[in-house]
Amino acid sequence: MESVCSVLSFSYPKLTSMATLHSSFRIKNVASSGQRVAATVKTSEIPNKTLNPFEVILGTSTAASLPPKKVLVPIGFGTEEMEAVIMVDVLRRAGADVTVASVEPQLQVEASCGTKLVADTSISSCSDQIFDLVALPGGMPGSVRLRDCEVLEKITRQQAEKRRLYGAICAAPAVTLLPWGLLRRKQTTCHPAFFDKLPTFWAVKSNIQVSGVLTTSRGPGTCFVFALCLVEQLFGESVAKEIGELLLVGPADDESRKEEFNKIEWSFDHIPRVLIPVANGSEVIEVVTIVDILRRAKVDITVASVEKSVQILASQGTKIIADKLIGVAAKSTYDLIVLPGGNAGAERLSRSRILKSLLKEQELAGRMYGAVCSSSAILLKQGLLEGKKAIAHPSIVRKPTDELVNNTKVVIDGNLITSSGLATVAEFALAIVSKLYGHARARSVAEGLVYEYPRT
């Protein structure tokens, strides 16, 4: 029987056929009077095709050849980082020219769960620009900070008056758009915690709601579909479908959530400590989603840069600030080390001698470690997948074996946890929460995200 090590390649061979990982988004025409709605998700058979793994991991796409569409994503103190990052990432993969603008006096913004994001520019520099789409992330007090920004209000009002696209997710529809008067006669959804603030007659309990040029959604757990819905409106259904494939977005019942082998307890007499090393090119969706979800569960997270600076230029041009450098982080012991993916990021992580030493020590001590997306190749290179069942990003899989588990989102084998990454990473993070604190805690966190999660 072949080892999983023999079927993973650090050279990223071409990937063929992702027919089981797909999502098709079709938007019905909606009258300006606010007639209900909007975006439905359906699946269909997709012909096999060859995809370049660098397109899968780095997110380049044939959509990039289309005329650029200008998109504004404003952020402020307390913005929900998963929503901001997923929107930016997905829209840039589709070929949009996305500007991340800070409504604060400075470009560096601390998001709702502690991730430090760095905007491209100040909102004041955007006041005279014309955007094809203005998309507001939620989060608290982030939505309040957006609401109180006069420049952003003016931009968004003009967007609505000119019948150009605008959207909001989570708390932003109720907290930001409603006081600006931009929900009038428009059916709208938002996070359940703010649903009672919406006008009763126009409030709709749906994950996605399109009403004319306005699109709204419920929270971090619905953000991939929200972002893909925006992509469809900007670039068309075929582009949204292609990006959905690349992100590994699929229907909820397309595969199992997780499989576990050689089960052991992950229990501690202290708050679990988790290290997430990052590098230039790390897959930002994976980094931010893992950090966001684990911090919601009250896990002690350290994001450590293997670069010379704590500022990281992650995938899709998103800039984040790590908590500390890897040399400083290495002075502590961690219950779990998780490697995010991204082709360029994974290669840079693999060159870190400090990280290599930490991973080896982690294995020898019997402590937990894991990887998502292309970073399974790092564990492979260090011999940390030997005799283990695992899952990896499809782009680094040569051929299926008994050790390489398919048709699931997360694989746990003793003290190892792996995932294929991107849109499956929320399931990965929730699986960690379940192992550390139990299913009830994981479900509670999922409910706050508006993420579908089983009761048992």
C-alpha positions in Angstrom: 0.0 0.0 0.0 1.4 3.4 -1.0 2.1 6.0 1.7 0.4 9.4 1.4 3.9 10.8 1.0 4.2 9.1 -2.4 1.2 10.8 -3.9 1.8 14.4 -2.8 4.2 16.6 -4.8 5.9 19.8 -3.7 6.2 20.7 -7.4 2.4 21.2 -7.8 1.6 19.1 -10.9 -1.4 20.1 -13.0 -4.8 19.3 -11.5 -7.5 17.6 -13.6 -11.2 17.4 -12.9 -12.7 19.3 -10.1 -16.2 18.3 -11.1 -17.3 17.5 -7.6 -16.2 20.9 -6.2 -18.4 23.4 -7.8 -21.1 26.0 -7.4 -23.3 27.7 -9.9 -24.8 31.1 -9.1 -27.8 32.4 -11.0 -29.3 35.8 -10.3 -32.9 36.4 -11.3 -34.0 39.8 -12.5 -35.5 41.9 -9.7 -37.7 44.9 -10.2 -36.6 48.2 -8.7 -39.8 48.2 -6.6 -38.1 45.7 -4.3 -39.7 42.5 -5.6 -38.2 39.5 -3.8 -35.3 38.2 -5.0 -32.5 37.3 -6.0 -29.7 34.9 -5.7 -30.1 31.1 -5.7 -27.4 28.5 -5.5 -27.7 25.5 -7.6 -25.4 22.7 -8.8 -24.9 21.2 -12.2 -22.5 18.8 -13.9 -19.3 20.5 -14.9 -17.1 19.0 -17.7 -13.7 17.9 -16.7 -11.0 20.4 -17.5 -7.3 21.0 -16.8 -6.6 23.7 -14.3 -3.2 25.3 -13.7 -2.5 24.8 -9.9 -0.9 28.3 -9.8 -4.4 29.6 -10.8 -6.0 27.6 -8.0 -3.6 28.6 -5.3 -2.7 32.2 -6.3 -6.1 32.9 -7.7 -5.4 34.1 -11.2 -8.2 33.5 -13.6 -9.2 33.9 -17.2 -11.6 36.5 -15.8 -8.6 38.8 -15.3 -8.7 39.4 -19.1 -12.1 41.0 -18.9 -12.3 44.8 -18.6 -11.5 45.8 -15.0 -14.3 46.7 -12.7 -13.6 49.1 -9.9 -14.7 48.0 -6.4 -14.5 49.8 -3.1 -14.3 47.8 0.2 -14.1 50.2 3.2 -12.8 49.0 6.6 -12.7 50.5 10.0 -11.9 49.6 13.6 -13.9 46.5 14.4 -14.7 45.4 10.8 -15.4 41.7 10.5 -12.1 40.4 9.1 -13.4 37.3 7.4 -16.0 39.3 5.5 -13.6 42.0 4.4 -10.9 39.5 3.4 -13.1 37.0 1.6 -14.8 39.8 -0.4 -11.5 41.3 -1.5 -10.0 38.0 -2.3 -12.9 36.6 -4.3 -13.4 39.9 -6.3 -9.7 40.2 -7.1 -9.6 36.6 -8.3 -12.4 37.5 -10.7 -10.4 40.4 -12.1 -11.9 43.3 -10.2 -9.7 46.3 -9.3 -10.5 46.4 -5.6 -9.5 49.3 -3.4 -9.5 48.6 0.4 -10.0 52.0 2.0 -9.7 52.9 5.7 -12.3 55.1 7.3 -9.8 55.7 10.2 -7.1 58.3 10.4 -4.5 55.6 9.7 -4.3 52.8 7.2 -3.7 50.0 9.7 -7.0 48.8 11.2 -7.6 46.3 14.0 -10.5 44.1 13.0 -13.2 42.6 15.2 -11.3 39.5 16.2 -7.9 41.1 16.5 -6.5 40.7 13.0 -4.6 43.8 11.9 -5.4 44.7 8.3 -3.6 47.4 6.3 -5.8 49.3 3.8 -4.6 50.4 0.4 -5.6 54.0 0.9 -7.7 56.4 2.9 -11.4 56.8 2.2 -10.8 60.5 1.5 -8.8 59.6 -1.6 -11.8 57.7 -3.0 -14.3 60.6 -2.8 -14.1 61.6 -6.5 -13.8 58.1 -7.9 -16.5 56.2 -9.7 -16.9 52.5 -8.6 -18.8 49.7 -10.2 -19.5 48.3 -6.8 -19.3 49.5 -3.2 -19.3 46.5 -0.8 -19.5 47.0 3.0 -18.3 44.3 5.4 -20.0 44.1 8.8 -18.7 43.5 12.3 -19.0 45.6 15.4 -18.1 48.3 16.0 -16.9 48.3 12.4 -20.3 48.9 11.0 -20.8 51.9 13.2 -17.4 53.3 12.1 -18.5 53.0 8.5 -21.9 54.6 9.3 -20.2 57.6 10.9 -17.9 58.2 8.0 -19.3 61.1 6.0 -17.1 60.5 2.9 -18.3 56.9 2.7 -21.9 57.9 3.2 -21.6 60.3 0.3 -19.9 57.7 -2.0 -22.5 55.1 -1.2 -25.5 57.5 -1.6 -24.2 58.5 -5.0 -23.8 54.8 -5.9 -27.4 54.2 -5.1 -28.7 57.3 -6.9 -26.7 56.4 -10.0 -28.1 52.9 -10.0 -24.7 51.4 -9.6 -24.1 48.2 -7.5 -23.7 48.3 -3.7 -23.9 45.7 -1.0 -23.5 45.0 2.6 -23.2 42.0 4.9 -23.7 41.0 8.5 -24.5 44.1 10.7 -23.8 46.6 7.9 -27.3 46.5 6.3 -29.1 47.4 9.5 -26.4 49.5 11.2 -24.9 51.4 8.3 -27.2 51.4 5.3 -30.5 51.8 7.2 -29.6 55.1 8.9 -28.4 56.4 5.5 -31.9 55.7 4.1 -30.5 53.2 1.5 -32.8 50.3 2.3 -36.1 52.0 1.3 -38.4 49.7 -0.5 -35.7 47.1 -0.8 -36.0 43.6 0.6 -33.0 43.1 2.8 -31.3 40.5 5.0 -28.6 40.8 7.7 -27.1 39.1 10.7 -29.8 37.5 12.9 -28.6 39.7 15.9 -29.6 42.8 13.9 -32.6 41.5 12.0 -35.2 43.2 14.3 -33.8 46.6 13.3 -34.8 46.1 9.6 -38.2 47.3 8.5 -40.5 44.4 9.1 -42.2 44.3 5.7 -39.0 44.3 3.8 -36.9 42.0 6.1 -36.1 38.6 4.5 -34.5 35.7 6.3 -32.3 34.5 3.5 -28.6 34.0 3.2 -28.4 36.2 0.1 -30.9 38.9 -1.0 -30.7 40.9 -4.2 -33.0 43.8 -4.6 -32.3 45.9 -7.7 -28.7 47.2 -7.3 -28.5 46.3 -3.6 -27.2 42.9 -2.4 -27.2 41.9 1.3 -26.1 38.8 3.2 -26.1 37.5 6.7 -22.6 37.0 8.0 -19.1 35.4 7.7 -20.6 32.0 7.1 -22.4 33.3 4.0 -19.7 35.5 2.7 -18.3 33.2 0.0 -21.8 33.0 -1.6 -22.2 36.7 -1.1 -18.9 37.5 -2.8 -19.6 35.1 -5.7 -23.1 36.7 -6.1 -21.3 40.1 -6.5 -18.9 38.5 -9.0 -21.8 37.3 -11.1 -23.4 40.7 -11.2 -20.1 42.3 -12.3 -18.7 39.6 -14.6 -21.4 37.1 -15.4 -22.4 33.6 -14.3 -19.6 31.7 -16.0 -16.9 33.7 -14.1 -18.7 33.2 -10.8 -18.9 29.5 -11.5 -15.2 29.3 -12.4 -14.1 31.2 -9.3 -16.4 29.0 -7.1 -14.6 25.9 -8.5 -11.2 27.4 -7.8 -12.2 28.3 -4.2 -13.5 24.7 -3.6 -16.9 26.1 -2.9 -19.5 23.3 -3.2 -23.0 22.4 -1.9 -23.3 21.7 1.8 -24.1 18.0 1.2 -21.5 17.4 -1.5 -19.1 15.7 0.9 -18.7 14.8 4.6 -17.5 17.4 7.0 -14.7 15.4 8.5 -13.3 12.0 9.1 -11.2 11.0 12.1 -8.7 8.2 12.6 -6.7 7.0 15.6 -8.8 9.2 17.8 -7.2 10.8 20.8 -8.3 13.5 23.2 -7.2 17.1 22.7 -7.7 18.3 26.3 -5.7 20.8 28.3 -5.8 22.3 31.8 -5.1 25.7 30.3 -6.3 27.9 27.5 -5.1 26.1 24.3 -2.2 28.0 22.6 -2.0 27.9 18.8 0.7 29.2 16.5 0.0 30.2 13.0 3.2 31.0 11.0 2.7 33.3 8.0 4.8 34.5 5.1 4.5 36.7 2.1 2.1 34.9 -0.2 0.3 33.0 2.5 -3.4 32.3 1.6 -5.1 35.2 3.4 -8.5 33.6 3.5 -7.1 30.7 5.4 -5.0 32.7 7.9 -7.9 35.1 8.7 -10.6 32.5 8.9 -8.6 30.2 11.3 -7.6 33.2 13.5 -11.2 34.6 13.5 -12.9 31.4 14.4 -10.4 30.2 17.0 -10.4 33.6 18.7 -14.2 33.5 18.9 -13.8 30.2 20.7 -11.4 31.8 23.2 -8.2 30.1 21.9 -4.9 31.9 22.5 -3.6 32.6 19.0 -0.2 33.8 17.9 0.3 34.8 14.3 4.1 34.8 13.6 5.9 36.1 10.6 8.8 34.1 9.1 9.8 37.2 7.2 12.0 40.1 8.4 9.0 42.2 9.1 5.7 41.6 10.9 3.9 43.1 7.9 2.9 40.4 5.4 1.9 40.8 1.8 -0.5 37.9 1.7 -2.3 36.4 -1.3 -4.3 38.7 -3.6 -2.4 41.7 -2.4 -4.0 41.8 1.1 -1.7 43.2 3.7 -1.9 41.9 7.3 0.2 42.5 10.4 1.5 39.4 12.4 1.6 39.5 16.2 5.4 38.9 16.3 8.4 37.4 14.4 8.9 33.7 14.4 12.1 34.0 16.3 10.3 35.6 19.2 7.3 33.2 19.0 9.6 30.2 19.1 10.5 31.0 22.7 7.1 29.7 23.7 5.4 26.2 23.5 2.2 25.7 21.6 -0.4 23.0 21.9 -1.1 23.2 18.1 0.8 24.6 15.1 -1.2 25.2 12.0 0.3 26.0 8.6 -1.8 28.1 6.2 -1.5 27.4 2.4 -0.9 29.5 -0.6 1.8 28.4 -3.1 4.2 31.2 -2.6 3.6 31.3 1.2 4.1 27.6 1.6 7.4 27.7 -0.2 8.6 30.6 2.0 7.4 28.8 5.2 9.3 25.7 4.1 12.6 27.7 4.1 12.3 28.8 7.7 14.8 26.9 9.8 13.1 28.1 13.0 9.7 26.8 11.9 11.2 23.5 10.8 12.7 23.0 14.2 9.4 23.9 15.9 7.5 21.4 13.8 10.0 18.6 14.5 9.8 19.4 18.3 6.0 19.4 18.1 6.0 15.9 16.6 8.6 14.5 19.0 6.6 15.9 22.0 3.4 14.3 20.7 1.7 17.7 20.4 -0.8 18.7 17.7 0.1 20.1 14.3 -1.8 20.6 11.0 -1.9 22.1 7.6 -4.3 23.4 5.0 -4.1 23.7 1.3 -0.6 23.4 -0.2 1.1 23.4 3.2 0.6 19.7 3.5 3.6 19.6 1.2 5.7 21.1 4.0 4.7 18.3 6.4 5.4 15.8 3.7 8.9 17.2 3.1 9.7 16.9 6.9 8.3 13.4 7.1 5.5 14.5 9.3 2.8 12.7 7.2 4.5 9.3 7.5 1.9 6.7 8.4 -0.9 9.3 8.7 -4.1 9.8 6.8 -4.5 13.3 5.5 -6.1 15.5 2.9 -4.4 18.1 0.8 -5.3 20.7 -1.8 -6.2 18.9 -5.1 -3.4 20.7 -6.9 -0.7 18.7 -5.0 -2.4 15.3 -5.3 -0.8 13.0 -7.9 -3.3 10.1 -7.5 -5.8 8.8 -4.8 -4.6 6.2 -2.3 -6.1 4.7 0.9 -4.0 7.1 3.0 -5.2 10.2 1.1 -8.8 10.7 2.1 -11.2 12.1 -0.5 -14.8 13.5 -0.4 -14.4 15.1 3.0 -13.4 18.6 4.1 -11.2 17.8 7.2 -9.2 14.8 8.2 -8.0 14.2 11.7 -5.5 11.4 12.5 -4.4 11.4 16.1 -2.5 14.6 16.6 -2.6 15.7 12.9 -5.3 17.7 11.3 -5.5 18.6 7.6 -7.8 20.3 5.1 -7.9 21.1 1.4 -8.2 24.8 2.3 -9.9 27.9 0.9 -13.7 27.6 1.3 -13.2 24.4 3.5 -11.1 26.2 6.1 -14.1 27.3 8.2 -14.9 23.6 8.7 -11.2 23.0 9.5 -11.2 25.7 12.2 -14.5 24.5 13.7 -13.1 20.9 13.8 -10.2 22.3 15.9 -12.7 24.0 18.2 -14.7 20.8 18.6 -11.5 18.8 19.4 -10.4 21.4 22.0 -13.7 22.3 23.6 -16.4 19.9 22.3 -19.1 20.0 19.7 -21.4 22.4 21.7 -18.7 25.1 21.6 -18.1 24.6 17.9 -21.8 24.8 17.1 -22.1 28.0 19.2 -19.3 29.6 17.3 -20.8 28.5 14.0 -24.2 30.0 14.9 -22.4 33.4 15.4 -20.9 33.1 12.0 -24.3 32.1 10.4 -22.5 29.0 9.3 -24.5 25.8 8.9 -23.3 23.2 11.4 -24.9 19.9 12.6 -26.5 19.7 16.0 -24.8 16.5 16.8 
